[in-house]
């Protein structure tokens, strides 16, 4: 569980400059909705969206790496101001390496939130690899922590708040709304 009493997690969170998120099962509940006309629908949590915006405003870059390709993801990312969106990549570790090269960052500056086996390699290699509460059991076992909340139900917001609290920016983010 993400806890500010875990000094190792807090220390790792303080160094985070990039949060990478999976989509299906992390920003959504993992269900895929195919409509009669052949189009696809996904439900995103506004709580997660607000957390992502707050984290970005605090100076942490947010990126998406997802195995599926969807215009809905492009639209949601644009809505949230997420500039780095990598879709259609099951080789998420390779995609992450490419992103880190572009951003000139190292693994010790990265947090990753995932839920299933394609997320395992990035979760294991970054400083703060975390799984959502309803993640695959094997993935949870290899994560450095597990959120209390489920994917699509505020887990990303929980993780964003944890990073901001560790970096001392959460109070400022909250005060902006007073």
PyMOL commands that set and color helices and strands:
alter all, ss='L'
color gray80, all
select helices_A, chain A and resi 7-14+46-57+71-80+92-103+107-109+117-125+137-142+155-167+170-175
alter helices_A, ss='H'
color red, helices_A
select strands_A, chain A and resi 18-21+33-34+40-41+61-65+84-86+110-114+128-131+145-146
alter strands_A, ss='S'
color yellow, strands_A
deselect
rebuild
show_as cartoon
